[in-house]
Amino acid sequence: MPDEILTLPEVAELLKVAEKTVYTMAQKGRLPAFKVGGQWRFQRVDIDRWIEQQKANARHKGER
């Protein structure tokens, strides 16, 4: 589903990191997120795009 909205625990599970890590990254603007009623939400397409960007950044750093 292209417009799928994920919760913080779902993103933490997807990325295999602690919920606190996702919370901190969202708060600092390091992960694409938005708030609904004071709770963080994530659009799946944005998270998938962010993952691909992180992979590209890692490849770039490896080429140096």
N, CA, C and O atoms as a MOPAC input file, in Angstrom:
PM7 MOZYME 1SCF
protein

 N      0.84300 1    -1.17600 1     0.00000 1
 C      0.00000 1     0.00000 1     0.00000 1
 C      0.89400 1     1.24800 1     0.00000 1
 O      1.64900 1     1.44600 1     0.95200 1
 N      0.83300 1     2.08700 1    -1.03100 1
 C      1.76000 1     3.20300 1    -1.17400 1
 C      1.61100 1     4.29500 1    -0.10500 1
 O      2.60200 1     4.93100 1     0.25400 1
 N      0.40600 1     4.52500 1     0.40600 1
 C      0.19400 1     5.57300 1     1.40500 1
 C      0.15700 1     5.01600 1     2.82100 1
 O     -0.41300 1     5.63100 1     3.72200 1
 N      0.76500 1     3.85300 1     3.01400 1
 C      0.74100 1     3.22100 1     4.32600 1
 C      1.40900 1     4.10800 1     5.36400 1
 O      2.50300 1     4.62800 1     5.14200 1
 N      0.74100 1     4.27400 1     6.50100 1
 C      1.26200 1     5.05300 1     7.61600 1
 C      1.70200 1     4.08500 1     8.70200 1
 O      0.95000 1     3.19300 1     9.09300 1
 N      2.93300 1     4.26800 1     9.18900 1
 C      3.49200 1     3.38700 1    10.20500 1
 C      3.59800 1     4.11000 1    11.54100 1
 O      3.76900 1     5.32800 1    11.59300 1
 N      3.49600 1     3.35000 1    12.60500 1
 C      3.69300 1     3.88200 1    13.95300 1
 C      5.17700 1     3.77000 1    14.31900 1
 O      5.95600 1     3.12000 1    13.62300 1
 N      5.54000 1     4.41000 1    15.40800 1
 C      6.91600 1     4.35300 1    15.87200 1
 C      7.37000 1     2.91300 1    16.14500 1
 O      8.45500 1     2.53400 1    15.70300 1
 N      6.58000 1     2.09900 1    16.85500 1
 C      7.01400 1     0.71300 1    17.07200 1
 C      7.17400 1    -0.08200 1    15.77000 1
 O      8.05400 1    -0.93700 1    15.66600 1
 N      6.32600 1     0.20000 1    14.78600 1
 C      6.43400 1    -0.50900 1    13.50300 1
 C      7.72100 1    -0.13200 1    12.77300 1
 O      8.36900 1    -0.98900 1    12.17200 1
 N      8.08800 1     1.14200 1    12.82500 1
 C      9.33400 1     1.57400 1    12.17800 1
 C     10.53800 1     0.98800 1    12.91500 1
 O     11.50800 1     0.56200 1    12.28900 1
 N     10.46900 1     0.96900 1    14.23400 1
 C     11.56300 1     0.37400 1    15.01100 1
 C     11.74600 1    -1.09400 1    14.63500 1
 O     12.87400 1    -1.56200 1    14.48300 1
 N     10.65500 1    -1.80700 1    14.48700 1
 C     10.73200 1    -3.21500 1    14.09700 1
 C     11.28100 1    -3.35100 1    12.68200 1
 O     12.11700 1    -4.21600 1    12.41700 1
 N     10.81800 1    -2.50800 1    11.78400 1
 C     11.27700 1    -2.53700 1    10.39500 1
 C     12.78600 1    -2.30000 1    10.30500 1
 O     13.48500 1    -2.98500 1     9.55900 1
 N     13.28200 1    -1.32200 1    11.07300 1
 C     14.69900 1    -0.97400 1    11.02600 1
 C     15.55200 1    -1.80800 1    11.98000 1
 O     16.78000 1    -1.71800 1    11.96700 1
 N     14.89000 1    -2.62500 1    12.81000 1
 C     15.59200 1    -3.48100 1    13.77600 1
 C     16.42000 1    -2.65400 1    14.75400 1
 O     17.58100 1    -2.96000 1    15.02700 1
 N     15.79500 1    -1.59700 1    15.27600 1
 C     16.42900 1    -0.74800 1    16.28000 1
 C     15.43500 1    -0.51000 1    17.41000 1
 O     14.25700 1    -0.84900 1    17.29100 1
 N     15.90300 1     0.06400 1    18.48800 1
 C     15.03200 1     0.36100 1    19.62700 1
 C     14.07500 1     1.50200 1    19.28400 1
 O     14.38700 1     2.37400 1    18.47400 1
 N     12.91500 1     1.47400 1    19.91400 1
 C     11.92900 1     2.53700 1    19.70900 1
 C     12.51300 1     3.89900 1    20.07500 1
 O     12.22800 1     4.89700 1    19.41300 1
 N     13.32000 1     3.94300 1    21.11400 1
 C     13.95100 1     5.19500 1    21.53900 1
 C     14.82800 1     5.76900 1    20.43500 1
 O     14.89000 1     6.98600 1    20.26100 1
 N     15.50200 1     4.90600 1    19.69200 1
 C     16.34900 1     5.34700 1    18.58200 1
 C     15.51000 1     6.02300 1    17.51300 1
 O     15.87200 1     7.09200 1    17.02200 1
 N     14.39200 1     5.40900 1    17.14900 1
 C     13.49800 1     5.98500 1    16.13800 1
 C     12.93500 1     7.31100 1    16.63300 1
 O     12.87400 1     8.28400 1    15.88200 1
 N     12.52600 1     7.34800 1    17.89600 1
 C     11.97800 1     8.56500 1    18.49000 1
 C     12.99500 1     9.70700 1    18.40900 1
 O     12.66500 1    10.81700 1    17.99400 1
 N     14.21300 1     9.42200 1    18.80600 1
 C     15.26900 1    10.43200 1    18.80100 1
 C     15.57200 1    10.90000 1    17.38200 1
 O     15.72200 1    12.09900 1    17.14600 1
 N     15.66300 1     9.98000 1    16.44700 1
 C     15.94400 1    10.34200 1    15.05900 1
 C     14.82900 1    11.20000 1    14.47700 1
 O     15.10300 1    12.16300 1    13.76000 1
 N     13.57400 1    10.86400 1    14.77500 1
 C     12.43700 1    11.65200 1    14.28700 1
 C     12.46700 1    13.04600 1    14.89600 1
 O     12.26200 1    14.04100 1    14.20000 1
 N     12.71900 1    13.11100 1    16.17700 1
 C     12.75900 1    14.38000 1    16.89700 1
 C     13.84200 1    15.30900 1    16.34200 1
 O     13.64900 1    16.52300 1    16.26300 1
 N     14.96800 1    14.73600 1    15.96400 1
 C     16.09000 1    15.51900 1    15.44100 1
 C     15.98100 1    15.77000 1    13.93500 1
 O     16.83700 1    16.44000 1    13.35700 1
 N     14.93200 1    15.23500 1    13.29600 1
 C     14.74700 1    15.44000 1    11.87100 1
 C     15.62900 1    14.56200 1    11.00600 1
 O     15.79500 1    14.82700 1     9.81600 1
 N     16.19400 1    13.52200 1    11.59300 1
 C     17.07600 1    12.61800 1    10.85100 1
 C     16.31000 1    11.49200 1    10.16900 1
 O     16.87900 1    10.73100 1     9.38700 1
 N     15.02900 1    11.38800 1    10.46600 1
 C     14.15500 1    10.37200 1     9.89000 1
 C     12.86900 1    11.08100 1     9.48100 1
 O     12.31600 1    11.84000 1    10.27800 1
 N     12.37100 1    10.85600 1     8.25200 1
 C     11.15700 1    11.56100 1     7.82400 1
 C      9.94100 1    11.11400 1     8.64400 1
 O      9.58500 1     9.93600 1     8.66700 1
 N      9.32500 1    12.07400 1     9.30800 1
 C      8.21200 1    11.76000 1    10.20100 1
 C      7.31600 1    12.97600 1    10.36000 1
 O      7.68500 1    14.09400 1    10.00000 1
 N      6.13200 1    12.73300 1    10.90700 1
 C      5.21300 1    13.82000 1    11.23400 1
 C      4.42200 1    13.39900 1    12.46000 1
 O      4.35600 1    12.21700 1    12.79800 1
 N      3.83000 1    14.36900 1    13.11300 1
 C      3.06900 1    14.08000 1    14.32700 1
 C      1.57100 1    14.16100 1    14.06700 1
 O      1.09400 1    15.01900 1    13.32400 1
 N      0.84500 1    13.24800 1    14.69700 1
 C     -0.61200 1    13.24000 1    14.68500 1
 C     -1.03600 1    13.13300 1    16.13900 1
 O     -0.76900 1    12.13000 1    16.80100 1
 N     -1.68700 1    14.15500 1    16.62600 1
 C     -2.12800 1    14.13500 1    18.02000 1
 C     -0.99200 1    13.91900 1    19.00200 1
 O     -1.17500 1    13.27700 1    20.03600 1
 N      0.17400 1    14.45000 1    18.68600 1
 C      1.31900 1    14.32900 1    19.58000 1
 C      2.09900 1    13.03500 1    19.44800 1
 O      3.07600 1    12.82700 1    20.16800 1
 N      1.68400 1    12.15400 1    18.53200 1
 C      2.39000 1    10.88400 1    18.33400 1
 C      3.04400 1    10.85900 1    16.95900 1
 O      2.47500 1    11.33100 1    15.97600 1
 N      4.24400 1    10.30200 1    16.90800 1
 C      4.98400 1    10.23100 1    15.65500 1
 C      4.35500 1     9.21400 1    14.71000 1
 O      3.93800 1     8.13000 1    15.11800 1
 N      4.29800 1     9.59300 1    13.43600 1
 C      3.83200 1     8.71600 1    12.36600 1
 C      4.82300 1     8.82900 1    11.20900 1
 O      5.49800 1     9.84600 1    11.04700 1
 N      4.89700 1     7.77200 1    10.41500 1
 C      5.87200 1     7.67700 1     9.33200 1
 C      5.18100 1     7.13100 1     8.09300 1
 O      4.44100 1     6.15000 1     8.16800 1
 N      5.42000 1     7.76200 1     6.96400 1
 C      4.85300 1     7.25700 1     5.72100 1
 C      5.81800 1     6.20800 1     5.16200 1
 O      7.01300 1     6.47000 1     5.02500 1
 N      5.30300 1     5.04100 1     4.84700 1
 C      6.14400 1     3.90900 1     4.40900 1
 C      7.02700 1     4.28800 1     3.22300 1
 O      8.20600 1     3.93500 1     3.18600 1
 N      6.46900 1     4.99200 1     2.27300 1
 C      7.24300 1     5.36800 1     1.08500 1
 C      8.42200 1     6.26500 1     1.47800 1
 O      9.49800 1     6.15500 1     0.89100 1
 N      8.23200 1     7.14900 1     2.46200 1
 C      9.32800 1     8.00500 1     2.92900 1
 C     10.41300 1     7.19400 1     3.61000 1
 O     11.60100 1     7.46000 1     3.42700 1
 N     10.00700 1     6.20200 1     4.39900 1
 C     10.98700 1     5.35800 1     5.09000 1
 C     11.76900 1     4.52200 1     4.07500 1
 O     12.98700 1     4.38400 1     4.18800 1
 N     11.07200 1     3.96800 1     3.08900 1
 C     11.75500 1     3.19200 1     2.05200 1
 C     12.76000 1     4.06100 1     1.29500 1
 O     13.86900 1     3.61500 1     1.00100 1
 N     12.37600 1     5.29100 1     0.98100 1
 C     13.26300 1     6.22600 1     0.28900 1
 C     14.46400 1     6.57100 1     1.17700 1
 O     15.59300 1     6.65500 1     0.69400 1
 N     14.21800 1     6.76900 1     2.46900 1
 C     15.28600 1     7.08500 1     3.41200 1
 C     16.28300 1     5.92700 1     3.49200 1
 O     17.49300 1     6.15100 1     3.52400 1
 N     15.77800 1     4.69200 1     3.52300 1
 C     16.65300 1     3.51600 1     3.57100 1
 C     17.54800 1     3.48400 1     2.33100 1
 O     18.75300 1     3.25600 1     2.44500 1
 N     16.97500 1     3.70800 1     1.16300 1
 C     17.75900 1     3.69600 1    -0.07800 1
 C     18.82400 1     4.79200 1    -0.05800 1
 O     19.93700 1     4.58800 1    -0.54100 1
 N     18.48000 1     5.95800 1     0.50100 1
 C     19.45100 1     7.05400 1     0.59600 1
 C     20.59200 1     6.69100 1     1.53800 1
 O     21.75000 1     7.00900 1     1.26900 1
 N     20.26600 1     6.02700 1     2.63800 1
 C     21.31200 1     5.61100 1     3.57800 1
 C     22.25700 1     4.61100 1     2.91200 1
 O     23.46900 1     4.66000 1     3.12200 1
 N     21.70100 1     3.71300 1     2.11300 1
 C     22.52800 1     2.73200 1     1.40900 1
 C     23.43900 1     3.42900 1     0.39500 1
 O     24.61400 1     3.08400 1     0.27100 1
 N     22.89200 1     4.40800 1    -0.32700 1
 C     23.68100 1     5.15400 1    -1.30500 1
 C     24.79900 1     5.92900 1    -0.61400 1
 O     25.92500 1     5.97000 1    -1.11200 1
 N     24.49800 1     6.54400 1     0.53100 1
 C     25.50600 1     7.27700 1     1.29800 1
 C     26.62400 1     6.34500 1     1.75600 1
 O     27.79800 1     6.71000 1     1.70400 1
 N     26.26700 1     5.15700 1     2.19800 1
 C     27.25600 1     4.18500 1     2.66100 1
 C     28.15700 1     3.74400 1     1.50200 1
 O     29.36600 1     3.58700 1     1.67600 1
 N     27.57000 1     3.54700 1     0.33300 1
 C     28.37300 1     3.17000 1    -0.85100 1
 C     29.32900 1     4.28600 1    -1.20800 1
 O     30.49200 1     4.04000 1    -1.52700 1
 N     28.83700 1     5.52000 1    -1.15300 1
 C     29.68500 1     6.68200 1    -1.47500 1
 C     30.86200 1     6.79000 1    -0.53200 1
 O     31.98400 1     7.05300 1    -0.96500 1
 N     30.62400 1     6.59100 1     0.73700 1
 C     31.70200 1     6.66600 1     1.72900 1
 C     32.71500 1     5.55300 1     1.50500 1
 O     33.90800 1     5.73600 1     1.74700 1
 N     32.24100 1     4.40200 1     1.04300 1
 C     33.13000 1     3.27800 1     0.79600 1
 C     34.03400 1     3.48000 1    -0.39600 1
 O     35.07000 1     2.82300 1    -0.50900 1
 N     33.65600 1     4.38600 1    -1.29500 1
 C     34.44100 1     4.64700 1    -2.50200 1
 C     35.60600 1     5.59200 1    -2.23700 1
 O     36.50200 1     5.71200 1    -3.07200 1
 N     35.61000 1     6.25000 1    -1.11400 1
 C     36.66100 1     7.24500 1    -0.82600 1
 C     37.95700 1     6.59000 1    -0.45000 1
 O     38.94000 1     7.27900 1    -0.17700 1

